[in-house]
Amino acid sequence: MPRPIIERLESNVRSYCRSFPTTFVRARGSVMIDDQGRQYLDFFAGAGALNYGHNNPHLKQALVAYLMEDGLTHSLDMATEAKCALLQTLESLILKPRNLDYKVMFPGPTGTNAVEAALKLARKVTGRPSVLGFTNGFHGMTLGALSVTGNQSKRRGAGVPLPFATSAPFFGYTGAPPRDDRWVCGSLELLERQLSDASSGLDKPAAIIIETVQAEGGVNPASARYLRQLRELTQRHEVLLIVDDIQVGCGRTGAFFSFEEAGILPDIITLSKSISGFGLPMSLTLMRPELDVWEPAEHNGTFRGHNLAFVTAAAALKHYWADDALCNTVKDHAQRVRAKLGHIAQHCGATSVRGRGLIQGLVFEDRPHIPSAISQKAFERGLIIETAGARDEVLKLLPPLTTTWEELERGLSIIEESALAVAV
């Protein structure tokens, strides 16, 4: 059990220590170890913040060397060697090879900071106040990010109205087939009609914000064709497209950016979680150069100059994104994981399997209590795995991308054992 100080002193808002009731002391790669010496496979990866595993030795070596040289840890937005090195690495290994032209903003340490900056910038550029999000979307816990988040309990926690935002049905939400071959999704056809009709009652938004795979919302992937049609729609109506790649970027779907498969170019991109590579707080907001209309210090934050995160981010890019090895591994492992989950689904009564890359979901649409029960049984067997969806109806696999196939097989076997124990 967690130590008594947690129960006595920490706020009731705590969550994961309730789901995984032990006290962790060490971690390496895809394994976490508690104070009793018990090992747990990690299929949660810090909610996507640890794509390269715990205490990755390549990143840790760079971080320790920087600290031992008395490198700056905090610098606001002053120029530092660590920041320059990161920007140069990001440009040479990520942006230029993909023919991407973006300015880079350091908005603050967390994903919701990146989203808030993106929303503010879109409104400043267009002069329009409203932003359109999607059903089951999740973008953060501050007021602007919550306004374009779908989850009712999260929105209710704001305690105030969340104006200047509209919600549209995400890919597959309505289940309605398109009316003709032009539209891959009927909800996009409806949105096109609304934006084209001056009497629809829908004010033209400054931007549309989307996750290509809705992670917290239930592992809901949008098809490549849907994303292309959405990009075309936003261009026709002069609406900015923001892709929130905070949880499914940095290789989670295979490619570095999750939208690469669709061949689209967003106007604004938000990154966080695994962009630092080491679990250190960091986020980026990328924007097309002509959108960079900020005045100096118009948007700032005390911890936007987190140099330790810059060091590990640059090290991660150099080690994992100088070639396609990690990308190919993710794609190969994803196919095998998906096949195994399909087998498990057939035997435990799951409704479906969905996802992309190494974010996959085992869906129990008609029995939403089952995933939490599987998670609990899996924890007892030495596996950490979480749930997702509006009713926690999805068991969400989110292992580090560096997890070996042997570890993935072992974790999948625990999932199967746990599912059979509670779902049949």
QUIQUI-V585697 format. One record per residue. N is the residue number from 1. RES is the residue in three letters. SS is DSSP state (helix for helix, strand for strand, loop for the rest). Layout:
n,res,ss
N,RES,SS
N,RES,SS
This chain:
n,res,ss
1,MET,loop
2,PRO,loop
3,ARG,loop
4,PRO,helix
5,ILE,helix
6,ILE,helix
7,GLU,helix
8,ARG,helix
9,LEU,helix
10,GLU,loop
11,SER,loop
12,ASN,loop
13,VAL,loop
14,ARG,loop
15,SER,loop
16,TYR,helix
17,CYS,helix
18,ARG,helix
19,SER,helix
20,PHE,loop
21,PRO,loop
22,THR,loop
23,THR,loop
24,PHE,strand
25,VAL,strand
26,ARG,strand
27,ALA,strand
28,ARG,strand
29,GLY,strand
30,SER,loop
31,VAL,strand
32,MET,strand
33,ILE,strand
34,ASP,strand
35,ASP,loop
36,GLN,loop
37,GLY,loop
38,ARG,loop
39,GLN,strand
40,TYR,strand
41,LEU,strand
42,ASP,strand
43,PHE,loop
44,PHE,loop
45,ALA,helix
46,GLY,helix
47,ALA,helix
48,GLY,helix
49,ALA,loop
50,LEU,loop
51,ASN,loop
52,TYR,loop
53,GLY,loop
54,HIS,strand
55,ASN,loop
56,ASN,loop
57,PRO,helix
58,HIS,helix
59,LEU,helix
60,LYS,helix
61,GLN,helix
62,ALA,helix
63,LEU,helix
64,VAL,helix
65,ALA,helix
66,TYR,helix
67,LEU,helix
68,MET,helix
69,GLU,loop
70,ASP,loop
71,GLY,loop
72,LEU,loop
73,THR,loop
74,HIS,strand
75,SER,loop
76,LEU,loop
77,ASP,loop
78,MET,loop
79,ALA,loop
80,THR,loop
81,GLU,helix
82,ALA,helix
83,LYS,helix
84,CYS,helix
85,ALA,helix
86,LEU,helix
87,LEU,helix
88,GLN,helix
89,THR,helix
90,LEU,helix
91,GLU,helix
92,SER,helix
93,LEU,helix
94,ILE,helix
95,LEU,helix
96,LYS,helix
97,PRO,helix
98,ARG,helix
99,ASN,loop
100,LEU,loop
101,ASP,loop
102,TYR,strand
103,LYS,strand
104,VAL,strand
105,MET,strand
106,PHE,loop
107,PRO,loop
108,GLY,loop
109,PRO,loop
110,THR,loop
111,GLY,helix
112,THR,helix
113,ASN,helix
114,ALA,helix
115,VAL,helix
116,GLU,helix
117,ALA,helix
118,ALA,helix
119,LEU,helix
120,LYS,helix
121,LEU,helix
122,ALA,helix
123,ARG,helix
124,LYS,helix
125,VAL,helix
126,THR,helix
127,GLY,loop
128,ARG,loop
129,PRO,loop
130,SER,loop
131,VAL,strand
132,LEU,strand
133,GLY,strand
134,PHE,strand
135,THR,loop
136,ASN,loop
137,GLY,loop
138,PHE,loop
139,HIS,loop
140,GLY,loop
141,MET,loop
142,THR,loop
143,LEU,helix
144,GLY,helix
145,ALA,helix
146,LEU,helix
147,SER,helix
148,VAL,loop
149,THR,loop
150,GLY,loop
151,ASN,loop
152,GLN,helix
153,SER,helix
154,LYS,helix
155,ARG,helix
156,ARG,helix
157,GLY,loop
158,ALA,loop
159,GLY,loop
160,VAL,loop
161,PRO,loop
162,LEU,loop
163,PRO,loop
164,PHE,loop
165,ALA,strand
166,THR,strand
167,SER,strand
168,ALA,strand
169,PRO,loop
170,PHE,loop
171,PHE,loop
172,GLY,loop
173,TYR,loop
174,THR,loop
175,GLY,loop
176,ALA,loop
177,PRO,loop
178,PRO,loop
179,ARG,loop
180,ASP,loop
181,ASP,loop
182,ARG,loop
183,TRP,loop
184,VAL,loop
185,CYS,loop
186,GLY,helix
187,SER,helix
188,LEU,helix
189,GLU,helix
190,LEU,helix
191,LEU,helix
192,GLU,helix
193,ARG,helix
194,GLN,helix
195,LEU,helix
196,SER,helix
197,ASP,loop
198,ALA,loop
199,SER,loop
200,SER,loop
201,GLY,loop
202,LEU,loop
203,ASP,loop
204,LYS,loop
205,PRO,loop
206,ALA,loop
207,ALA,strand
208,ILE,strand
209,ILE,strand
210,ILE,strand
211,GLU,loop
212,THR,loop
213,VAL,strand
214,GLN,strand
215,ALA,loop
216,GLU,loop
217,GLY,loop
218,GLY,loop
219,VAL,loop
220,ASN,strand
221,PRO,strand
222,ALA,loop
223,SER,loop
224,ALA,helix
225,ARG,helix
226,TYR,helix
227,LEU,helix
228,ARG,helix
229,GLN,helix
230,LEU,helix
231,ARG,helix
232,GLU,helix
233,LEU,helix
234,THR,helix
235,GLN,helix
236,ARG,helix
237,HIS,loop
238,GLU,loop
239,VAL,loop
240,LEU,strand
241,LEU,strand
242,ILE,strand
243,VAL,strand
244,ASP,strand
245,ASP,loop
246,ILE,loop
247,GLN,loop
248,VAL,loop
249,GLY,loop
250,CYS,loop
251,GLY,loop
252,ARG,loop
253,THR,loop
254,GLY,loop
255,ALA,loop
256,PHE,loop
257,PHE,loop
258,SER,loop
259,PHE,loop
260,GLU,helix
261,GLU,helix
262,ALA,helix
263,GLY,loop
264,ILE,loop
265,LEU,loop
266,PRO,loop
267,ASP,loop
268,ILE,strand
269,ILE,strand
270,THR,strand
271,LEU,strand
272,SER,loop
273,LYS,helix
274,SER,helix
275,ILE,helix
276,SER,loop
277,GLY,loop
278,PHE,loop
279,GLY,loop
280,LEU,loop
281,PRO,loop
282,MET,loop
283,SER,loop
284,LEU,strand
285,THR,strand
286,LEU,strand
287,MET,strand
288,ARG,strand
289,PRO,helix
290,GLU,helix
291,LEU,helix
292,ASP,loop
293,VAL,loop
294,TRP,loop
295,GLU,loop
296,PRO,loop
297,ALA,loop
298,GLU,loop
299,HIS,loop
300,ASN,loop
301,GLY,loop
302,THR,loop
303,PHE,loop
304,ARG,loop
305,GLY,loop
306,HIS,strand
307,ASN,helix
308,LEU,helix
309,ALA,helix
310,PHE,helix
311,VAL,helix
312,THR,helix
313,ALA,helix
314,ALA,helix
315,ALA,helix
316,ALA,helix
317,LEU,helix
318,LYS,helix
319,HIS,helix
320,TYR,helix
321,TRP,loop
322,ALA,loop
323,ASP,loop
324,ASP,loop
325,ALA,helix
326,LEU,helix
327,CYS,helix
328,ASN,helix
329,THR,helix
330,VAL,helix
331,LYS,helix
332,ASP,helix
333,HIS,helix
334,ALA,helix
335,GLN,helix
336,ARG,helix
337,VAL,helix
338,ARG,helix
339,ALA,helix
340,LYS,helix
341,LEU,helix
342,GLY,helix
343,HIS,helix
344,ILE,helix
345,ALA,helix
346,GLN,helix
347,HIS,helix
348,CYS,helix
349,GLY,loop
350,ALA,loop
351,THR,loop
352,SER,strand
353,VAL,strand
354,ARG,strand
355,GLY,strand
356,ARG,strand
357,GLY,loop
358,LEU,loop
359,ILE,strand
360,GLN,strand
361,GLY,strand
362,LEU,strand
363,VAL,strand
364,PHE,loop
365,GLU,loop
366,ASP,loop
367,ARG,loop
368,PRO,loop
369,HIS,loop
370,ILE,helix
371,PRO,helix
372,SER,helix
373,ALA,helix
374,ILE,helix
375,SER,helix
376,GLN,helix
377,LYS,helix
378,ALA,helix
379,PHE,helix
380,GLU,helix
381,ARG,loop
382,GLY,loop
383,LEU,strand
384,ILE,strand
385,ILE,loop
386,GLU,strand
387,THR,strand
388,ALA,strand
389,GLY,loop
390,ALA,loop
391,ARG,loop
392,ASP,loop
393,GLU,loop
394,VAL,strand
395,LEU,strand
396,LYS,strand
397,LEU,strand
398,LEU,loop
399,PRO,loop
400,PRO,loop
401,LEU,loop
402,THR,loop
403,THR,loop
404,THR,loop
405,TRP,helix
406,GLU,helix
407,GLU,helix
408,LEU,helix
409,GLU,helix
410,ARG,helix
411,GLY,helix
412,LEU,helix
413,SER,helix
414,ILE,helix
415,ILE,helix
416,GLU,helix
417,GLU,helix
418,SER,helix
419,ALA,helix
420,LEU,helix
421,ALA,helix
422,VAL,helix
423,ALA,helix
424,VAL,loop
